[in-house]
């Protein structure tokens, strides 16, 4: 019984499991079955009024946010950023799984 061949198979299967888990998680995120990990969060806005009137900067910021609500849904940018970060992380995990599987294959070939 050669232990390096068994270790090679275990390493190969670990790499494949990492790839399959990442692909399944990505599929469930992009089909809407589960939520993407929240790397970024939408900040909560608080309105501060001083003596019944707001200063010019606060009024300008409020007008700008009202105009952007018609263009972008609230939290849309953070959702896009979360999906982009998850896509990058999934690429890294799949690449890592491929490298791990490659090491397992090298271990199995080394024995033969």
C-alpha positions in Angstrom: 0.0 0.0 0.0 1.5 3.3 -1.1 0.5 6.2 1.1 1.6 9.0 -1.2 -0.9 7.7 -3.8 -3.7 7.8 -1.2 -2.6 11.3 -0.1 -2.6 12.3 -3.8 -6.2 11.1 -4.3 -7.3 13.0 -1.1 -5.6 16.2 -2.2 -7.1 15.8 -5.7 -10.6 15.3 -4.3 -10.1 18.2 -1.9 -9.3 20.5 -4.8 -12.4 19.2 -6.8 -14.6 19.7 -3.8 -13.4 23.3 -3.5 -14.2 24.0 -7.1 -17.6 22.3 -7.0 -18.6 24.2 -3.8 -17.5 27.5 -5.3 -19.4 26.9 -8.5 -22.6 25.7 -6.6 -22.4 28.8 -4.3 -22.0 31.1 -7.3 -24.9 29.5 -9.1 -27.2 29.8 -6.1 -26.2 33.5 -5.7 -26.7 34.4 -9.3 -30.0 32.6 -9.5 -31.3 34.3 -6.4 -31.6 31.2 -4.2 -29.1 32.7 -1.7 -27.7 36.2 -1.0 -24.3 37.3 -1.9 -21.9 37.8 1.0 -22.2 41.4 2.2 -18.7 42.9 1.8 -20.1 46.4 1.5 -23.2 47.8 3.2 -25.5 50.7 2.3 -25.0 53.5 4.8 -28.1 54.5 6.7 -29.0 58.1 6.1 -30.0 60.3 9.1 -31.6 63.6 8.6 -30.5 66.3 10.9 -32.5 69.5 11.1 -31.4 72.6 12.9 -34.1 75.0 14.0 -36.5 73.9 11.2 -34.1 74.6 8.4 -31.2 72.8 6.8 -28.0 74.3 5.6 -27.2 74.6 1.9 -24.9 71.6 1.8 -27.6 69.3 3.3 -30.2 70.6 0.9 -27.9 70.0 -2.0 -27.1 66.5 -0.8 -30.8 65.8 -0.4 -31.6 67.0 -3.9 -28.8 65.0 -5.4 -29.9 61.8 -3.6 -33.5 62.3 -4.8 -32.3 62.7 -8.4 -30.1 59.5 -8.1 -33.0 57.5 -6.7 -34.7 57.7 -10.1 -31.5 56.6 -11.9 -30.2 53.9 -9.5 -32.2 51.8 -7.1 -31.3 52.3 -3.4 -28.4 49.9 -2.6 -27.8 49.1 -6.2 -24.2 50.1 -6.2 -23.4 48.1 -3.1 -25.1 45.1 -4.6 -23.0 45.4 -7.7 -19.9 45.8 -5.7 -20.8 42.7 -3.5 -21.3 40.6 -6.7 -18.1 41.8 -8.2 -16.1 41.0 -5.0 -17.8 37.6 -4.9 -16.9 36.9 -8.5 -13.2 37.8 -7.8 -13.2 35.6 -4.7 -14.8 32.7 -6.7 -12.1 33.1 -9.4 -9.4 32.9 -6.7 -11.1 29.8 -5.1 -11.5 28.0 -8.4 -7.9 28.8 -9.3 -6.7 27.5 -5.9 -8.8 24.4 -6.3 -7.2 23.7 -9.7 -3.7 24.1 -8.2 -4.6 21.8 -5.3 -6.0 19.2 -7.7 -2.9 19.5 -9.8 -0.7 18.8 -6.8 -2.8 15.7 -6.1 -2.3 14.5 -9.7 1.4 15.1 -9.4 1.5 13.0 -6.3 -0.4 10.2 -8.0 1.9 10.2 -11.0 5.0 10.3 -8.9 4.2 7.0 -7.4 3.3 5.2 -10.7 
